[in-house]
Amino acid sequence: MKTKSKFMPEPFKIKSVETMSIPTAAQRAEAIKKAGYNTFLLRSEDCYIDLLTDSGTNAMSDRQWAGMMLGDEAYAGSRNFYHLESTVQELFGFKYVIPTHQGRGAENILSTLTIKDGDYIPGNMYFTTTRFHQERNGATFRDIVVDEAHQPDRDDIPFKGNIDLKKFQALIDEVGADKIPYVCLAVTVNLAGGQPVSMQNIKETCELAHKNGIKVMFDATRCVENAYFIKTLEKGHENKTIKEIVKEMFSYGDGCTMSGKKDCLTNIGGFLCMNDEELYTNACGMVVQFEGMPSYGGMAGRDMEAMAIGLQESVNFDYISHRVNQIKYLGELLESENVPMVKPFGGHAIFLDARAFLPHVPQENLTAQTLAAAIYEDSGVRTMERGIVSAGRDVVTGENHKPKLETVRLTIPRRVYTYAHLDYVAESIVNLYKNKESIKGLKWVYEAKVLRFFTGRFEKIN
Ligand SMILES: *Cc1c(COP(=O)(O)O)cnc(C)c1O
C-alpha cells in the first residue's frame, strides 16, 4: 500500500519508554546560565528534546539488548570479540580489527603509529578529536575538501564531502609524498553538515594516493549514511544493497577508524581496522597500553556483542532510509519558513547557518554558541555549536581558527525520536527565527587549552 504521508513511518515499534518533560521558562533560563551558556554543560534532565549529538545516544533494539545477556566477560578471547571481528570483516572487508573504547582510541593508535614529526595529514575537512591526535603527533592537518563544502547555500552538488583531487595533488607536489603517511577520508563529513562522498571520488582519491605510496584511512564513523546517499544519488549504484555499497567503499582503502557510538547503533565503543600486517602487530602492542587486550580494547564483552548485532541492523535499508528521511523532514519544515541552513541536508543532522540566522551577531561574539544557547532557553531543545568555539586555536600561532561555517547542529539520535518530536523542534526554531533581533552575543569567561568547546564558559553581552 502507498501511504499518503510524505515519508514512511518509523520502521520500529516501541517496547520500552523513557519519560521526559519540558522544564519551565524560568528553569531553562536558570539552567543555561548555570551551564555558562554552553549546551555541553547542561544536565541531561534539564533538556527536553536532546539534539546535542548522535554519538552514543542510539536506541538499541530488542535483539541488541538480548545480546547484552550473552556477554562473555572473559579477560581474554571473549566469544563476543570473535563475533564482532567476523562481522566487521564481513561488512567492511578489512583484514584486521582492533576494538577500542571509542573512536578517539582508534585515532590515538593510528596517529601515534604512523605520523612522524613534520608530516602532513590531508583530509576532507577536520574533525575535532581526529585533528587533535594528528597534531599531537606532530602532523599538520590540511583541508582538501572541495570548496563547496564551505559554502552553506550551495545545494546544487550532491556530494559536497568529496576530496578535491587538485588540492590533494598540490599538497603532494608541495611537501612530497613521503611526508604524507595517509589521507584521512571521512564518510560522511560531519562538520560540513554530514555531507557524503561519492563512490567515484573514493575510487579516484584512493588511486591518486596509492600511485604516490600514500595510504587511505577512512573515518568510517557514518559510513552507512554515506552508503545511503550513494545508493540514492549516484548513478550505477541504485540497485545495490547498502551492505554491498559499504563493502565496495572500503575495498579501495587501507583501513579505518570507527566510532561505534554512531553507525554501529550502540552507546559506546569503537575500532581500528587495517590490511597491513605490520601496522596491525604494532597496534596490538599499543592497544594493551591504552585500551586493553586486543580482544576487548576497552569494551565489555556485552558491548562488543551489541555492536556486532547493531552493525548488521545498520545496513538494513528500511532503517537507514528512515533515519536519513527524518533529517530531511526536519530540514524541509525549517526550509518552508526560510530558516537558513547548510544544504543539501546531510545524513545525521541539520546545520543551521548561524551567520545568516543572526546577521547582527558577529563571529567574534560567538554567533553559533549564542544561537545554541538561545534555542535551549527558548524551547528546551539542546543543540551544539560547530563554529569558532569548536574550531579552536592554531597550535603554532595561538590565533583563533575562523571557520567559514558558523553552524548550530541539530543532531538526530538514531531510532530515538518520532516525527512528532521533530515538529516541535521545527516550530520552536521558526518562532525564534522570527524574534531573532532580541538575541545578543556571548563572550568567553573560561577557555580550556584543548578541545575548548566541551568545557568553555560564557556570559551574555549587554
Ligand atoms: C564522533 C566522531 C569521532 C570520534 O569518535 P568518538 O567515539 O567520539 O571518540 C571521529 N570522527 C567523527 C567524524 C566523529 O563524528
PDBQT file of the ligand as one rigid body, heavy atoms in Angstrom, charges set to zero:
ROOT
HETATM    1  C1  LIG A 501      32.421  11.029  16.874  1.00  0.00    +0.000 C 
HETATM    2  C2  LIG A 501      33.417  11.130  15.832  1.00  0.00    +0.000 A 
HETATM    3  C3  LIG A 501      34.752  10.753  16.038  1.00  0.00    +0.000 A 
HETATM    4  C4  LIG A 501      35.282  10.361  17.392  1.00  0.00    +0.000 C 
HETATM    5  O1  LIG A 501      34.652   9.254  17.931  1.00  0.00    +0.000 OA
HETATM    6  P1  LIG A 501      34.402   9.070  19.497  1.00  0.00    +0.000 P 
HETATM    7  O2  LIG A 501      33.729   7.747  19.599  1.00  0.00    +0.000 OA
HETATM    8  O3  LIG A 501      33.507  10.200  19.946  1.00  0.00    +0.000 OA
HETATM    9  O4  LIG A 501      35.713   9.117  20.184  1.00  0.00    +0.000 OA
HETATM   10  C5  LIG A 501      35.603  10.810  14.955  1.00  0.00    +0.000 A 
HETATM   11  N1  LIG A 501      35.204  11.224  13.750  1.00  0.00    +0.000 NA
HETATM   12  C6  LIG A 501      33.942  11.619  13.516  1.00  0.00    +0.000 A 
HETATM   13  C7  LIG A 501      33.549  12.074  12.157  1.00  0.00    +0.000 C 
HETATM   14  C8  LIG A 501      33.003  11.600  14.545  1.00  0.00    +0.000 A 
HETATM   15  O5  LIG A 501      31.762  12.023  14.312  1.00  0.00    +0.000 OA
ENDROOT
TORSDOF 0
